[in-house]
Amino acid sequence: MKKSVLIVAILSVFAFSSCKDNAADKVNEENVATAADRDAESGKFPVIAFEESVFDFGTIDQGTNVEHVFKFKNTGEGPLMIVNAKSSCGCTVPEYTKEPIAPGESGEMLVKFNGSGQNQVSKTVTITTNTKAGTETLTIKAFVNPKAGGAVAPIKTPTSK
């Protein structure tokens, strides 16, 4: 009984597989060409090349709003998309284009800083893009002078009046 079930199973595999058409005969040459073009394009990435990736505002007074425009060019082979730009804190706000930037074209990213903090301050902006790396980083720096009258009061000791 077991042998007959095994023989029937083997014969049915051959019967069903022999009824199938040759899959290679059904390949549409136009679809193959389209897929080849798509695969060739998939290797073409945009490249974002900034004129500078670090900007130093120098010495500013606390609470002074400053801004800088970072200029860049798409030196790659595909359209550049900036998906997101986030700063390391709420005191720094990046603004960027939402439109694709074609190969060879230029763009700008405005970074605003509200002058918070004291002494040497460094903030980063992380940019999410469709480049091969996927992220890029910009840095702004400033030496922030405290506001007048915002100095820390001296500590009184028992001997002082």
C-alpha positions as CSV (number, residue, x, y, z in Angstrom):
1,M,0.0,0.0,0.0
2,K,2.8,2.4,0.9
3,K,4.6,1.7,-2.3
4,S,1.5,2.4,-4.4
5,V,0.9,5.8,-2.6
6,L,4.6,6.7,-3.2
7,I,4.4,5.8,-6.9
8,V,1.1,7.8,-7.4
9,A,2.8,10.8,-5.7
10,I,5.8,10.6,-7.9
11,L,3.8,10.2,-11.1
12,S,1.5,13.2,-10.1
13,V,4.6,15.4,-9.7
14,F,5.8,14.5,-13.1
15,A,2.4,14.9,-14.6
16,F,1.8,18.4,-13.2
17,S,5.3,19.7,-13.9
18,S,5.3,18.5,-17.5
19,C,2.0,20.5,-18.2
20,K,3.6,23.8,-17.4
21,D,4.7,26.0,-20.2
22,N,8.3,27.0,-20.6
23,A,8.5,30.2,-18.5
24,A,11.4,31.6,-20.7
25,D,9.0,31.6,-23.7
26,K,6.6,34.0,-21.8
27,V,9.2,36.7,-21.0
28,N,8.3,40.0,-22.5
29,E,11.4,41.6,-24.0
30,E,10.0,45.1,-23.4
31,N,9.7,44.4,-19.6
32,V,13.3,43.0,-19.6
33,A,14.5,46.3,-21.2
34,T,12.5,48.4,-18.7
35,A,13.9,46.4,-15.8
36,A,17.5,46.8,-17.1
37,D,17.0,50.5,-17.3
38,R,15.6,50.7,-13.8
39,D,18.5,48.6,-12.4
40,A,21.0,50.8,-14.2
41,E,19.3,53.9,-12.7
42,S,19.2,52.4,-9.2
43,G,23.0,52.7,-9.0
44,K,22.9,56.4,-9.6
45,F,23.0,58.3,-6.3
46,P,22.9,62.0,-5.6
47,V,25.9,63.5,-3.8
48,I,25.4,66.6,-1.6
49,A,28.6,68.8,-1.7
50,F,28.5,71.7,0.8
51,E,30.7,74.7,0.3
52,E,31.4,74.5,4.0
53,S,30.1,72.1,6.7
54,V,31.1,74.2,9.7
55,F,30.3,77.9,10.3
56,D,31.5,80.0,13.3
57,F,29.5,83.0,14.1
58,G,32.4,84.3,16.3
59,T,31.4,86.2,19.5
60,I,27.8,87.1,19.9
61,D,25.7,88.4,22.8
62,Q,23.3,86.0,24.6
63,G,19.9,86.2,23.0
64,T,21.1,87.6,19.7
65,N,19.4,85.8,16.7
66,V,21.9,84.9,14.0
67,E,21.5,82.9,10.8
68,H,23.7,81.4,8.1
69,V,23.0,80.0,4.7
70,F,24.9,76.7,3.9
71,K,25.2,76.4,0.1
72,F,25.5,73.0,-1.6
73,K,25.5,71.4,-5.0
74,N,24.2,68.0,-6.2
75,T,27.4,66.6,-7.7
76,G,25.9,63.1,-8.1
77,E,24.0,61.4,-10.9
78,G,20.5,61.2,-9.4
79,P,18.0,63.8,-8.1
80,L,18.7,64.9,-4.5
81,M,15.9,64.9,-1.9
82,I,16.3,66.3,1.5
83,V,13.9,64.3,3.6
84,N,14.5,65.9,7.0
85,A,16.8,68.3,8.9
86,K,17.0,68.2,12.7
87,S,19.1,70.2,15.0
88,S,20.7,69.0,18.2
89,C,18.5,71.4,20.2
90,G,15.5,73.7,19.9
91,C,17.7,76.8,19.8
92,T,18.7,76.0,16.2
93,V,16.2,75.8,13.4
94,P,17.1,74.5,9.9
95,E,15.0,75.5,6.8
96,Y,15.5,73.6,3.5
97,T,13.8,73.0,0.2
98,K,11.4,70.2,-0.1
99,E,11.8,70.0,-3.9
100,P,14.2,67.5,-5.7
101,I,17.5,69.1,-6.7
102,A,18.6,67.8,-10.1
103,P,22.2,66.7,-10.8
104,G,24.4,69.7,-11.3
105,E,21.9,72.1,-9.6
106,S,22.5,74.0,-6.3
107,G,20.5,74.6,-3.2
108,E,20.7,76.3,0.2
109,M,19.9,75.4,3.8
110,L,19.2,78.3,6.2
111,V,20.2,77.6,9.8
112,K,18.9,80.0,12.5
113,F,20.4,80.1,16.0
114,N,18.8,82.1,18.8
115,G,22.0,82.8,20.8
116,S,21.1,80.7,23.8
117,G,23.8,79.3,26.1
118,Q,27.0,80.8,27.4
119,N,30.6,80.7,26.4
120,Q,31.6,78.3,23.6
121,V,28.6,76.8,22.0
122,S,28.5,74.2,19.2
123,K,25.3,72.9,17.6
124,T,24.7,70.3,14.9
125,V,22.1,69.8,12.2
126,T,21.6,66.3,10.9
127,I,20.3,66.1,7.4
128,T,18.5,63.0,6.1
129,T,18.9,62.6,2.4
130,N,18.6,60.0,-0.4
131,T,22.4,60.0,-0.8
132,K,24.3,56.8,-0.5
133,A,25.4,57.7,3.0
134,G,21.8,58.7,4.0
135,T,22.8,61.5,6.4
136,E,25.0,64.5,6.4
137,T,26.0,66.8,9.3
138,L,26.4,70.6,9.5
139,T,27.9,72.4,12.6
140,I,27.5,76.0,13.8
141,K,29.6,77.5,16.5
142,A,29.6,80.7,18.5
143,F,31.1,82.2,21.7
144,V,28.1,83.5,23.6
145,N,28.7,86.4,26.0
146,P,26.2,86.4,28.9
147,K,23.7,89.3,29.1
148,A,24.7,92.3,31.2
149,G,23.3,91.9,34.6
150,G,23.0,88.2,34.1
151,A,26.2,87.5,35.9
152,V,26.2,85.2,38.9
153,A,26.1,87.2,42.2
154,P,29.0,86.7,44.5
155,I,28.5,84.3,47.3
156,K,28.4,86.0,50.7
157,T,30.6,84.5,53.5
158,P,30.0,85.0,57.2
159,T,32.8,87.6,57.3
160,S,31.4,89.7,54.4
161,K,28.8,92.4,55.1
